[in-house]
Amino acid sequence: MGYGERPHCQRASPGVGCGPPATEPVGAGAGDGERSFNSLGAERPRKYPPDLVSGKGLQDTVPKGDRTHYHQITGYLEDCTCDVETIKEFNNKKLFSKVQELLKSDYFRYYKVNLKKPCPFWSDNSHCGLRDCAVKPCEPNDVPAGIRTESFKYMEDTNTILQHDDECEKAEKLGAVNKSLSEETKQAVLDWSRHDDSTDNFCEIDDEQSPDAEYVDLLLNPERYTGYKGREAWKIWNSIYEENCFKPNSIRRPFNPLFPGKGGTFYSWLQDLCLEKRSFYRTISGLHASINIHLSARYLLQDTWYERKWGHNITEFKQRFDVQITKGEGPRRIQNLYFLYLMELRALSKVLPFFERSAFQLYTGNEAQDTKNKNLLLEILNLAKSFPSHFDEHSLFAGDKKKSESLKEEFRLHFKNISRIMDCVGCFKCRLWGKLQVQGLGTALKILFSEKQIKSLSDSGPPQRFHLTRQDIVALLNAFGRISTSVWELQNFTEQLQSEH
């Protein structure tokens, strides 16, 4: 089946209780003997390493006498033209350390978030009382003045104009009244007034002007194991996977303790989904896998009155990814993590022109450091651009234009709905990192589908049809930093497991 001949997805039946239906898990590959298509929609030769959906052939990738390493994934990823080895080599030896250095800078360590928003879907959500679930916000003077001023001025300048009723009135008053605004700011506000950015957003964005929105130092509130688990945590993931999905309600994701089911039925059904719906699930599954790796890598190993020790918990990692313990689910999760890595890496490579503009700066008020950080950011983005086997977003939403646009909008609303579920997470630290990573992924999706707007950017003037806020930028780079860390930690876990045997 060729590029334009993929069957269009049938519209999913609405999910239960979560507003617009969102999306759902999809398998990582085709079963033995099934047809397989690459990111261009062309049928791929059937010479893959193991089949990671059915589990067939998985043992062939593990040396005899070393059957504990089933989580190691090798070979090509489904729906991509890239192999796992290339990703690991590129991330661990070229990109990881540079990204971590950038994320330690003031521009990227401070994230403004509203952790007090009520859950929009159920009223009985309780807040975690564990001390590791708490988030310590910044004191006003902790945040560099440049960051606070930049955020305030952006909102102030925009709202000065956007409070008026129609575009003509906005244009007239902008020229006649707001003489204090710079010409660039005037043009930017006019552009923003002509183009409602919310129609391009894949996430529910926090209002930065809300009195409940506070800056958080991400370095002082790291993502790690908090003890938040059990029914409340599963309620969140169940809402994401079961109520927000492209599937009949009778088909359930396997190994959910709330609703145990047969994984074979689920993955057999998912293999027949079109590329767009498979990709949606794989991004969510990959994000879930990444979070589980972070929690396993920064686990509370010792808690005494004189010491708290965090580190790698091999048992926890195996519980979540070992092929036997998870009944074949673990390798699928890891493969989906690599898929998500490719998708976000592709977004970084595509957004390079936005950051290359001379008018753009990572402003904190420290000119020397700001220049250094921009140079490092451009180095990272150019490195991302050099990756040899990028995810091909052009294969998504191809074919009949009307149907593709409808599916794309459904895709966007489903993902936006998942971003709203993040306000239902009872652990505040989990909520913080969930909101940040979902916003980062949503920003990556916005970039992938804004190619024409990005290409039309001028070097010196303000962005017109494509714009990223500081919050978007901080979320995008930190979200990729989390995925990059997961790929890095997989290597660490592999080495520790090997040392045990």
WOUR-V392226 format. One record per pair of residues at least 6 apart in sequence whose C-alpha atoms are under 8 Angstrom apart, sorted by the first residue. I is the first residue (numbers start at 1). GAP is how many residues later the second one is. If there is no record, write none. Layout:
# WOUR-V392226
i:gap
I:GAP
I:GAP
This chain:
# WOUR-V392226
i:gap
1:40
1:41
1:42
2:39
2:40
2:41
3:37
3:38
3:39
3:392
4:37
4:394
4:395
5:394
6:35
6:268
6:393
7:267
8:266
8:395
9:264
9:265
9:268
9:398
11:235
11:396
12:9
12:233
12:234
12:235
12:236
13:8
13:233
13:234
13:235
13:236
14:6
14:7
14:230
15:6
15:7
15:227
15:228
15:229
15:230
15:234
16:227
16:228
17:104
17:226
18:103
18:221
18:225
18:226
18:399
19:398
20:224
20:393
20:394
20:397
21:222
21:223
21:224
21:225
21:392
21:393
21:396
22:218
22:221
22:222
22:223
22:224
22:388
22:389
22:391
22:392
22:393
22:395
22:396
23:217
23:218
23:220
23:221
23:222
23:223
23:254
23:257
23:258
23:388
23:391
23:392
24:216
24:217
24:218
24:220
24:221
24:222
24:223
24:253
24:256
24:257
24:260
25:216
25:220
25:228
25:253
25:255
25:256
25:257
25:259
25:260
26:241
26:244
26:245
26:251
26:252
26:253
26:254
26:255
26:256
26:259
27:26
27:240
27:243
27:244
27:251
27:254
27:255
27:305
28:24
28:25
28:49
28:50
28:254
28:304
28:305
28:307
28:308
29:7
29:22
29:23
29:24
29:48
29:49
29:50
29:242
30:6
30:21
30:22
30:23
30:48
30:241
31:20
31:21
31:22
31:23
31:240
32:19
32:22
32:24
33:13
35:8
35:9
35:11
36:7
36:8
36:9
36:10
36:42
36:43
37:6
37:7
37:41
37:42
38:6
38:40
38:41
38:42
38:43
39:40
39:41
39:42
39:352
39:353
39:354
39:356
40:352
40:354
40:355
41:354
48:27
48:28
49:8
49:12
49:25
49:26
49:27
50:6
50:7
50:8
50:10
50:11
51:6
51:7
52:6
52:276
52:279
52:280
53:214
53:275
53:279
54:210
54:274
55:273
58:12
59:8
59:11
61:9
61:11
61:12
61:13
62:7
62:8
66:435
68:254
68:429
69:253
69:425
69:428
69:429
70:252
70:253
70:261
71:250
71:251
71:252
71:259
71:260
71:263
72:259
72:422
73:11
73:258
73:261
73:262
74:9
74:10
74:11
75:8
75:9
75:10
76:6
76:7
76:8
77:6
77:7
77:258
77:261
77:262
79:196
80:259
80:311
80:312
81:308
81:309
81:310
82:307
82:308
82:309
84:254
87:251
88:399
88:400
90:297
91:393
91:396
91:397
92:395
92:396
95:285
95:288
95:289
96:385
96:388
96:389
96:392
98:278
98:282
99:281
99:378
99:382
100:381
102:6
102:271
102:274
102:275
103:6
103:374
103:375
103:378
104:115
105:268
106:38
106:258
107:40
107:255
107:256
107:257
107:367
108:366
108:369
108:370
109:108
109:109
109:110
109:365
110:33
110:105
110:106
110:107
110:108
110:364
111:104
111:105
111:106
111:107
111:360
111:363
111:364
112:96
112:101
112:102
112:103
112:104
112:359
113:93
113:95
113:100
113:101
113:102
113:103
113:319
114:92
114:93
114:94
114:96
114:98
114:99
114:100
115:97
115:98
115:308
115:313
115:316
115:317
116:96
117:306
118:305
118:306
119:6
119:301
119:302
119:304
119:305
120:300
120:301
120:303
120:304
121:300
121:303
122:302
125:107
125:299
125:300
125:301
126:300
127:298
127:299
127:300
127:301
128:100
128:298
128:299
128:300
130:96
130:97
130:98
132:93
132:94
132:95
132:297
133:93
133:94
133:95
133:294
133:295
133:296
133:297
134:293
134:294
134:295
135:81
135:86
135:293
135:294
136:80
136:85
137:77
137:78
137:79
137:80
138:76
138:77
138:78
138:79
143:72
144:220
144:221
145:219
145:220
146:217
146:218
146:219
146:220
147:216
147:217
147:218
150:213
151:319
155:54
157:24
157:28
157:32
158:31
161:9
161:12
161:13
161:28
162:8
162:27
162:31
164:6
167:26
167:27
170:20
170:23
171:19
174:12
184:277
184:278
185:277
187:275
188:274
188:275
188:276
191:273
191:274
192:272
195:270
197:270
200:246
201:211
201:215
201:241
201:242
201:245
202:210
202:211
202:213
202:214
202:237
202:240
202:241
202:243
202:244
203:212
203:213
203:214
203:216
203:217
203:235
203:236
203:239
203:240
204:212
204:213
204:215
204:216
205:234
206:7
207:6
221:208
223:71
223:72
223:75
223:206
223:207
223:210
224:70
224:71
224:72
224:73
224:74
224:75
225:69
225:70
225:71
225:73
225:74
225:75
226:203
228:199
232:194
233:192
233:193
234:24
236:185
236:188
236:189
238:18
239:182
240:178
240:181
241:12
242:7
242:10
242:11
243:6
244:170
244:173
244:174
245:169
246:31
251:14
251:15
252:7
252:9
252:10
252:14
253:8
253:10
253:13
254:6
254:7
254:8
254:9
254:12
255:6
255:8
255:71
270:8
275:121
276:120
276:121
280:131
282:54
282:55
282:57
282:58
283:53
283:54
283:56
283:57
285:48
285:51
285:52
286:47
286:48
286:49
286:50
286:51
286:52
286:53
286:54
287:50
287:53
287:196
289:44
289:45
289:47
289:48
290:47
290:192
290:193
290:196
292:25
292:28
293:24
293:193
293:196
293:197
294:191
294:192
296:15
296:16
296:17
296:18
296:20
296:21
297:14
297:15
297:16
297:20
297:192
298:12
298:13
298:14
298:15
299:11
299:12
299:13
299:14
300:8
300:9
300:10
300:11
301:7
301:8
301:9
301:10
301:12
302:6
302:7
302:8
303:6
312:181
314:179
314:182
314:183
318:7
319:6
319:7
320:6
320:10
321:8
321:9
321:10
321:12
321:13
322:6
322:8
322:9
323:6
323:7
323:8
337:146
338:149
340:143
341:139
341:142
341:143
342:48
342:49
343:48
343:101
344:97
344:100
344:136
345:39
345:45
345:135
346:38
346:39
346:44
346:45
346:102
347:97
347:98
347:100
347:101
348:33
348:36
348:37
348:96
349:32
349:33
349:35
349:36
350:35
350:97
350:98
350:101
351:96
351:103
352:26
352:29
352:30
353:101
353:102
353:104
354:6
354:100
354:103
355:6
355:23
356:22
356:103
357:101
357:102
357:103
358:101
358:102
359:100
359:101
359:102
359:103
361:9
361:10
361:13
362:8
362:9
362:11
362:12
363:7
364:6
393:55
393:56
397:7
397:8
397:10
397:11
398:6
415:27
419:16
419:19
419:20
422:9
422:12
422:13
423:8
423:12
424:7
425:6
436:39
436:42
436:43
437:38
437:39
437:41
437:42
437:45
438:41
439:33
439:36
439:37
440:32
440:33
440:34
440:35
440:36
440:37
440:38
440:39
440:40
441:35
441:38
443:29
443:32
443:33
444:32
450:16
453:12
453:13
454:11
454:12
457:6
457:7
457:9
